[in-house]
C-alpha cells in the first residue's frame, strides 16, 4: 500500500522560532536523486527564457507570444500537481515518479519535432502536468526520507536541483540552442529523462506495507487551514514577482542593458548561482527561523526588482541585481513548502501539490502580465516593474503568518 497518504511530520510548531539548532543529519541518497529529477524539471521550465528569439524566429511568432511557452507550462503545473497527486494517491511513489518522467520525455520529443506553435504549446502543457506530478511526489518522498528535524533542509536540497538548473541547465541549454538550434536542448532533456527513469527505479525504495491506505477525504482536510492558504498566497506572489522579470530577462539585458546576446547565458548563470545559494541557505535557516526567512526574502526581492527597474540601463549593476534577485527571490521557497506541509497536518500530498500549483500560478500570471508590458511605454523594463508590485504583495501573507504563529506560541 502507498505511504503517500500517511502523515508527514514537519518540524514541531513550538520549535520553529526557538533558535535551537536541529541535530545535523546526513541527507539520504534518495533526496539527492530526487534533486536530479527536479534539475531536469527546472531546466525545461526556464530554458525557453534564454531561447526566446531563436524559437520566435523559427516558428514565426512574436517574442511576446513565444513567452506563452513559459506561461502554458506554468498553467500545466497548476492543474497537474494537485490533479495528479489525487489521481495517483494510492499508487506507489516510485511508479508515479517513473511514469511522470516517461510522459516528460515524450512531451519533449513532441516539442523537438514540432513546427506548429499550437502543437508546441500543447506538448509543453502535457510536459508540465507530468512535471507537477513528479514534483509533488518528490517533495513528499524527500521529507519522509529525511525526517522531521530536517524537513526544510530536504526540501531545500530538492529545490536546489531546480536552482542548479538555472546555473547549469538553462545556460548550457541556451548556449546549445544558439549553436545547434533551439530544438537540440529539448532532445537532450528527453534523453536525460529516459535515463533518469532507470535511476529512480534503482534508488527510490518500495513503499512499506505498514502504512494506512491514502484517503482523498483526509487529503482534502488541508483546505480548511487558513494558515495553509496564507502560505499558498506567499508562494504565488514571491515566485510570480521574480519570474515576471526573469521570464523576459533576455530582451531586457540585450536591448536595455547593452549586453551581447552571447553573454546572456552567463547572466543566467549568475541568477542561478544566487538561486542555488538562496535555496540551500534558506532551507538550512528555515528549520530554525522560518518566519524571519520568509519576511526578509519577500522584502529583499521587492527592493531588488525595484532597483532593477530603475538601473536596467547600467550593465554592471544590472548583472549584480539579477544575481541577488536569485538569492532573495527564490531562497524562501523550501521554507514555504515546509510550512505548508506542517499546516496541512494529515494532508501532506495535497499540501505539497498545492505549493507547486501556487508557485506556478504566480509564474503564469506574472509572466502573462509581464508580456503585456513589452508593448507599452515601459518596454523591456515593464516585466521588472510588474515583478516589483507582485513581489511586494508577499509581505502581506508572510507577515500575517509570522504574527499568527507568534500569538499561538504566546497563548500555547
N, C-alpha and C positions, 0 to 999 in steps of 0.2 A: 504493500500500500504506500501511497505517496506521503512524504513527510512535509510537503509544502503547505499543508493547511494547519500544521501544528503551530503553537505559539512561538514566535521569535522573541527571545528575551533581549531587548535593548538595554542600555545602561539604566540602572535604577534612577528614578527621578530625584530622589533626595541627594544623590551623589553628583548630579550633573554639574553644579556650580560650586562644589565643596572645595575644589582645589586639590583634592587628593589625587595623586598620580596613580593610574591603574597599573597593575603589575605588567612588566614587559613580557610580551609573548611573541613567539615566532610564528609568522603567518604560514598557515598550511599551504602546501603546493597547489591545491585546487584553487585557492584565491588568486595565485599568480596566473594560472591557466585561464581563469575567467577574465582576468585583466587583459590577456592576449586577445580574447574574443571581443572585448569592448574596444580594443585598439582598432580592430577591423571596422567595428560599427562607427567609431568616431571618425575614422578616415573617410569612409564613404559619405558620411553626412556633410562634411565640410570641404572635401577635395574639390567640389564644384566651385567654391569661393575663389580658388586660385586658377580656375579654368574658364571662367565666365566668357571672356572674349573669344576664346577658341571654340567653345561649344556654340555660342551665338552665331559665329561666322559660318560654321559648318552646317548647322541646322536652319540657318537663315531666319533667325528670330532676334529680337532686340535683347540687349543685355538685361534690362529690367525684367523682361518675360522669362529669360533664361534663369533668373533668380528664383522662379517658381519651382525649379528642381529642388531647392532647399526648402521652400515653403511646403510643397507637397510631401516631401519626406517627413517633415515635422508633423504634418497632419496625419500621415500614416502611423506614426508612433503614438500620437494622441489616441487614435482609435485602437491600434494594435495592442498596446501594452495592457490595458485593463481587459479588453475583449479576449485576447489570447490567454491571459492569466486565468480567467474564469473558465474558458473552454478546455484548457489543459490542466485544470486544477487537480484532477485525480491521476494525471499521467506522471510517470517517473521524471524527476528533474533531468536526468542525463538524456533520456529520449527526447524531451522537449527541447533541450539545448541543441541536440544534433539535428532535429527536424528544422529548427529555426535557421541554423547555419545552411542547411540544404536549400531552403527557399531563398535565403540571402544570396547564395551563389547563383541560383537560377535567375534571379532578378538582375544581377549584374551582367550576365550573359545577354539578356534581352536588351539592356541599355547599350552594351558594346556593339550589338548588331543593328540596333535601331537607327532609322533615318527619319522617322516621323516623330515630331516633337510630342504629340499626344501620346503615342506609344511609349516614348521615353518617360513621360510623366507617370503613366500607369505602372510601368515597371519600377519606378522609384517608389511609388506608393506601396506596391507589393513588398519590395525590399524593406521598407520601413515597418510594415506590420511584423515581419519576421524579426527585425531588429528590436522592436518593442517587446516582443515575447522573450527574446533572449535576455535582454537587459533586466526585465522584471524578475525572471527566474534566477539570473546570475546574482542579483543583489541579495535575494533570499538565501541562496546557497552559500554565498560568501559570509554573511552574518552568522549563519548556523555553524559553519565550519570554524570561524574564528572565536565564537563565544561572546557572552555579553560584555565582558570587560574591554573588548577590542572591536566593538561594532563599527564605530566611526573610522577606525584605522582600516578595517577590512574594506569598507565601502570607499574609503579614500583611495585604497590601492586599486580596487576595481575601476573606480572613476579615473584613476591615473592612467589606465590603459587608453581611455578616450583622450586624455590630455596629451599623452605621449603621441597620439595620432597627429596632434597639431604640431608636435616637434619634428616628427619623422614622416609619418604617413602622408599628411597633407602637403608639406613642402616637396617631398620626393615625388608625390603624385603630380604636383604642379610642374616640376622640372621634367618629368617623364612625358607629361601631356604636351609640353612645349616642344620636346624633341621628337616624339614619335606620334603625336596626335592625341587628342583627349580620350580616345577610346581605350588606349593602352592601359591606363590605371584601372579601368573597370574590368578588363580581362585579368589583370593581376589580382584584384580583390576577389574575383570569382575563384581563381585557383587557390588562393590562400585560405578562403573559407572552406573549400573542399578538404584541404589538408587539416584544418582545424577540427573538422568532424572526427577524424581519426584520433586526434589528441584528446578531445573531450571524452571519447569512448574509452580511452586508456586511463584517464586520470580522475574523472568525476565518479565518485563511488555510487553503487546502487543504493536506492532508498532502503532504509532499515524497515523491518516488518513490525516494529513495536510501537508505531505511532497510530493515532486515531485517524480515520479517513478524513480527508478535507471536506469542508462544507461550504457551499456557496453562501448559505444563510449566515454562517459565522463570519465569513469574509465581509459581507455587506454591513455588518455591525460597525465597521470602521467609519461609515458615512455619517454616523451620529456624533462624531467627535468634533467639537468646534475648534479645538486646537489643531487637529489634523487639517482642517480647511484653511486655517491661517498659514500653516506650513506650505500647503499647496499653492496658496496665493504668492508666497515668497518665492517658491520655486519658479513660478511662471514669470514674475516680474524681474527677478535677478537675471535669469537667462535671456528673457526677451529683450532687456535693455542692452546687454552686452552683445548679443548676436544680431540685433538690429544693425549695429555698427559693423560687426565683423563680417556679416554676410556680403557687404558691399565695400569691404576694405580695399580690394584691388583697384577699383576706379578712384577711390579717394587718394591712394598712395601715388598712382601714376599721373592723375590729372591735377590734383591739388598740391600734393607734397613734392612733385617733381622727381619721383623715384622711378628708375627704369623698370620696365616690366620684368626683366630678368632678375632683378633684385627683390621683387615682391615675395618669392618663396622664402627668402632669408628673413623678411619681416614676419612672415607667418611662423617661422621657427621661433622668433623672439616671443610672439604671443603664446605659442605652445609651451615654451620653457616656463614662462610665467604661470600658465595654467597648470602645468605639471607640478611645479613647486607649490602653488597655492592649494592644490588638491591634497598633496601629501602633508603640508603644514596644517591646513585647515582640518584634515581628518585626525591628525595627532592631537591638536589642541581641542578639537571638538568633543572628545571624550571627557574633558575636564571643564571647559568653559564654552559650551555650545552657544549660548546667547551672546557672549562677547564676540565670538567669531562671526555670527550671522549679522549682527548690527554693524560691526566695523566693516565687514566686507561690503555691505549694502551702501554705506556712506562713501567708502573709498571708490566703488565702481561709479557712482553717480558723479562724484567730483572729477574723476579721470575722464569720463565721457564728455563732461562739460569742457574740460581743458582741451580735449581732442577737437571739439567743435571750434574752439577759438584759435587753436595753434596749428591746425592742419596744414597751413601754408609753410611751415617750417619743418624741414626734413628730420633733423636730429631729435628735436622734442617729440615729434610725432612717433618715431620709432620707439623711444623710451616710454611714451604713454601707452602704446599698443602692448608692450611687454608687461607693464604694470597692470594694465586692464585684464590681461590673462590671469594674473595672480589674484587680484582682488575680486574680479568679476565672477570667477568660477571656483574660487577656493572654498566657499561655504557650501557647495553642493553636497558633499558627503555628509556634512553635519545636518543639513536639512533632511536628507534621506533617513538618517538615523533617528531624528526626532519624529518623522512620520511613522516609522515602524514602532517607536515607543508609544506614541499617542494612539495608534490603531489597536494596540494590545492583541486581541485574538485574531486579527486580520492582517498578518504580515504580507501575504502575497498581494492582496488588493492595494495595500498601502504602498508597497514598492512599485506596483504598476502605475498607481495614480501619480507618484512623483515623476515617473518617466513621462506620463501624459502631460503633467503640468509644465515640466521643463520644455517640452516640445510645443505646447500651446503657446508659451511665451515666444519660442523661436518662430513659430508660424505667424503669429500676429505681429511680432516685432519686425521680421524680415519683410512681410507684406507692406506694413506701414512705411518702412524704410524705402522700399522700392518705389512707392508713390512719390516720395520727396525728390527723387532724382530728376524728375521733370519740372520741379518747382524752382523758385528763385534761390533756394538753398543749394541746389546742385548736389555735388558729391559729399558735401558736409551734412546734408539732410539726415542720412541714417544715424550719424552721431548725435544730432540734436534730438531725434526721436528716442534714441537709446538713453539719453540723459533723463528725459521725462519718465520713461518706463522704469529705469533703474531706481530713481528717487522714490517711486511708489513702494519699493521693497522695504523701506524704513517703517512703513505703517504696520504690516503684519509681523515683522521681526521684533519691533519694539513692543507690540501688543503681546506676543508670546513671552518675551522676557519679563514683562510686568506681571502677566498672569502666573508664570512659574514662581516669581518672587512672592506673590501673595499666597500661593498654595504652600510654599515652603514655610512662610511665616505662620500660617494657620494649621500647618500639618502636624 
